[in-house]
Amino acid sequence: MKKNKKLVVIVSVLLLGIGISLAYFLGKTLFTGDGATTKGTVATLNGATFTIEGELKFNDESIYPGHKTVSIIVGTATGDNVLIPYNIIWTGNNGLNTDLKYTVYKSSDKKEVNATCEKKTKVRNGKQYLNEDCNISDLSGLEKVNEGTIGKKTESTEVYVANEEFITATNPSTKVYYYVIIEYPNLDNDQYPDDIGKNFNGTLSAKLSEATADITITTIYQQQEDKNYKEVETIPDTKDYVLNEKSSTCTNSATPTWSNGLIVENLNKTGTECELYFDKKKTAEEVLADLGLQKSQTGCPTENNREVTVTGVEASQKLICSTQDDDGESYYFRGTTDNNWIKFGQTSNSQDIWWRIIRINGDGTIRLIYAGEGTSPTGNGANALNSIAYHPTYNDNTYVGYYYGTTGGKDFSKTHSNTTASNIATQTNTWFSNTTNLNETAQLNHIDENAGFCNNRQISDTAQKWWTSEGTSNRGTGSVYTAYKGWYNTFQTNGSWRTDVNYASLKCSSSADNFEENADYNRDYYTWENHAKRGNQKLKQPVGQITVDEVILAGGFGGQANSGYWLNVEHEYWTMSPWSMYTNGNAYVFGVYNNGYLDRSDVHNTNFGVRPVINLKADTSFTFTNPDQPKGTTTNPYIVN
């Protein structure tokens, strides 16, 4: 821990005039340093870290008794939902002959807290008294957590700025703000002679405390079929139930949330009691009904008849169809549908972000694709972000990965080990984090933590045999010719493009049962780092790209133009589905071309744009500009409530 410069108290005598006695406090004090500063991680617990940054400052010039300063200390907790008990301690020396008073407040949001002081002078019984009246601004909404004194003439003394506090370490990080008011008190004795030239200095640190949160769940309510609640003894299975965070409450101003277990935020003392309400999760069909929509009765591919050709996707077909994904029955939008528009979030320059619903996932979450910014959904004129290479390097199988591994090797697992973000993943994360408000709490609360994105890198033996007589050893590694599953889903055995949807699949696993234990699924199903309960948990942000199978089911077909289906926009854009490591030494990924033309492209092509994809929670509610008009249109979109 870096210690600060010694803070020296200096008093210079002020002569007031002949015949007037020396004042009880003559002159001024001059502070030329900081009382305590710190930067760095100082407490760790179960892989989580708690960092404090700031200073205990008392460095104003020309102060009189009664002077006050305000210091801010910022605590940052980062980790996988770990509850950290801690103390913040000032350790230092107060060489003054005067006790310094301190008062500590805190908040979960940063506030502008300042001290404004006015110097006062008065003469009584021939003596001049100098002091300051100070006002502290904007203490409203702050919680007072501590007060006391820093004793006079003390060395290596410890002052607990914050004592037995709690914070939940999350990712993104949780922050807490402490405001420390230090006062040089105005006493009824001469403070001048004993304080001149004395020192005040120290350091700040954070230490784990032995305090326990002592959280008690007093009552658990479970939603019944009639939507009413019944008191139960145990927390229901969270595969079928979700915590109702609006209805659930805790004492001590703490708030309950759920992510891989109960999280109680804003803890500041022991003995917290919580009352929890659990709602039954909605099925995909229920979510579809909540949107005021229903599955189309005719025109859709079915399990028994999936021979739907390009010519079958006519301008008049506005379909909602269904097929199985890894979580159940998924409902997807097909054809020229125009009732799947959503407005959610804003850019850094306060432009609305427009989306379109790709499908209702099997778990009821709502999958969206970026569709523009501005007052209208085509406000940016392209419906896609700037054109970039999927990856600037192209001569290895690893580069078909949304995240990739090592190059030049012969180990498939290392080649596709998801250690480094691809160019498109990096650009998508940057857009999400730096140019939108989607990473703020109000928006993140609507984005599902577990719904992910499939970068299917399963090898297709059948496609490999059609295509090349090369051996099958070391496929998927180095520059070895390799055909991936997307190839098989889009090409026929004669090498021509498929004209049906028989092989398009929304499943990311190669096994119908126990998909979460499937190696392909856990490698290729991209989910949010430190938040998701399943998948590979590699994403820095909960955002990905569309798949080639989703494009096919929406109405796109390989090698053929189809400008009529809704995923066709003015800009070519990437999917995240690999095609192959081709014989020309290039890695290929699928993209959507102009006029809806679906084809592969080498990964270093810079003509393709980016259309980020996110997943909203199943219980997301919406408002409308015109509630009585048809919903989901460009003039009456679903607006996240």
C-alpha positions, 0 to 999 in steps of 0.5 A, a space after each residue: 500500500 502506497 503511503 502518502 506524503 506527510 500532512 503538516 499543519 502550519 499556523 501563521 500568527 496574525 497581528 490584529 492591532 495594538 491594544 487587542 489581546 491575542 485571539 483564542 485562534 489567531 491566524 490560519 492553518 495551511 494543509 498541503 497534503 492528503 490525509 489518506 489515499 489508496 488505490 488497489 485491490 485489498 480484499 478477496 473472497 472466493 475468487 471475488 475482489 473488493 477494491 477501494 479507491 479514493 482519499 481521506 482529504 483534509 488539505 484545504 488552505 486558510 482554514 479556521 475552527 469549524 472547517 469541514 471537508 468531504 472525501 469520497 471513497 468508491 468500493 468496487 466488488 467484482 465476482 460471481 455473485 459472492 457476498 463480501 463482508 468488509 471493513 474500511 479502515 483508516 490507519 494513521 497519526 493525528 499529531 494535533 492536540 485536537 480531536 477531529 470529528 468524522 461522519 460517514 454516509 453511503 449510497 449505491 449511486 454516485 452523488 455530488 456531495 460538497 462542503 461550503 464554508 463561510 469564515 466568521 470573525 468576532 471579538 469578545 472580551 478583547 479577544 478575536 475569535 475566528 471560525 467557519 460555518 459549513 454547510 454540506 450539500 445534497 445529503 438527501 437519500 444518503 444513509 448515515 453509517 458511522 461517526 466518531 473522532 480521530 483522537 488527538 496526539 495518537 499514532 498508528 490509530 485505527 478508525 473504522 470508516 465503514 464497519 461490518 458492511 456487505 456487498 455482493 460482488 457481481 460481473 459487471 461490478 457492483 459499486 458503493 460510494 462512501 462520503 466522509 465528512 471530517 471536521 476540525 472542531 471549534 472549541 472553547 480554548 485556544 487551539 493555535 499554540 498546540 496545533 502549529 506544525 503538527 502532522 496528520 497522515 495515514 492510509 486507507 485499507 479494506 479488510 474482510 470482516 467476520 460478520 455474517 449476513 444472517 439472512 432469513 427467508 421468513 416466507 416463500 410464496 409459489 404461484 398456482 395455476 389460477 395465478 394466486 400465491 400459496 405459501 410453501 416450505 421450500 424454494 420451487 424448482 427454478 427450472 419451472 419458476 422465477 423469482 418475482 423481484 417486484 413482489 419479493 421484499 427484504 428488511 433493512 432496505 435490502 433487495 432480493 434478486 436471483 442469479 444461480 441462487 438468491 442474491 440480496 443486494 444493498 446489505 448493510 447490517 446483519 439480521 435481514 429478513 426476506 419474503 419471496 414470491 416465485 412465479 411460474 415460468 411462461 412457456 413459449 406459447 404463452 409468451 406468443 399469446 402475451 404478444 397478441 400472436 398465434 401460430 399460423 395454421 397453414 403454410 408452415 413447414 411441419 415435421 412431416 412436410 418440410 418440403 417448402 421451397 423458395 417459391 413458397 415464400 411469397 409476399 403474401 405469406 406472413 407466418 409464425 411457425 414452430 420447430 424444436 430447439 434445445 429447450 422445447 417448442 420454438 416459434 419463429 417468424 417466416 416470410 414477409 411478416 411485419 409484426 415483429 418490431 421492438 423498440 428497446 434501449 438507446 445509443 449513446 447519442 439518445 437514438 432509439 434502437 430498433 429490433 425484430 423478433 427472430 423467434 420465441 425460444 423454447 424456454 419462452 425468452 424472446 430472441 431479437 436481431 438489430 434493425 436500426 437506430 433513430 426515430 424510425 427502424 430504418 433511420 440508419 439506412 442500412 439495418 446493420 452496423 459497419 462492415 468488418 471482417 469476421 476475422 482478419 486472419 483466415 488460414 486456419 480452422 480456428 477462425 470459424 469460431 466466434 471465439 477461437 483457440 490455437 492455430 496450426 495444431 492437430 488437437 480439435 479441442 485446443 483449436 476451438 477452445 474459445 480463448 480469444 474473441 473473434 473480430 466480430 465478437 470484439 466489435 459486437 461487445 464494444 458496440 453493446 458496452 460503449 455505444 448503447 445503454 444496454 449494459 446499464 442495469 435498467 436494460 440488463 434486467 430485461 436481458 436473459 442470462 441463460 439464452 445463448 447463441 450457437 456457433 455450431 462447429 460440429 463436423 459433417 462426415 456426410 458433407 466431407 465425403 461429398 466434397 473431397 477424397 481427402 482423409 479424415 484425420 485431424 479435421 477441424 484443425 490447422 488448415 485441414 479441409 473440413 466441412 462443418 454442420 452448416 454445410 450439410 444443412 444447406 447443400 444437397 449430396 450433388 453439391 447444389 443448394 438445398 431448396 427445402 428446410 428439411 435440415 435446418 435445425 434450431 438445436 445446438 446439440 448433437 443429442 436430443 437428451 441431456 444436451 447440457 452435458 453434450 460436449 458439442 453444446 458446451 463448446 459451441 453454445 455461447 452464453 454470458 460470462 459469470 452469469 449463465 448456468 449453462 453453455 460455455 460462458 465465454 461472452 463478455 456481454 449477453 449479445 451474439 449473432 444470428 445462425 444460418 438455420 434461423 435465416 433458412 427458417 425465416 425464408 432465406 435459401 442458399 444461392 438464391 435471391 429472395 428479397 421478400 422475406 423479412 431478414 433481407 435488408 439493404 446491407 450484407 451481414 454475417 451469421 455466426 455459422 461456420 461453413 468450412 475450411 476450404 481447399 483454397 486455404 480459407 476459413 468460411 462462415 455464412 453470410 446474408 447477401 443483398 436480395 436475401 441471397 444466403 451464401 458462405 464468405 471467407 472470414 476476412 471479407 470486409 463487405 459484411 456488416 454486423 447485426 447483433 442479437 440479444 434475448 429478452 426474458 420471458 416475463 418482459 412486458 411491453 407498452 404501445 404507442 397505439 394500444 388499439 391498433 395492430 401491434 408489432 408494426 413500425 408505427 406501433 412497435 412493442 416497446 419494452 416496459 
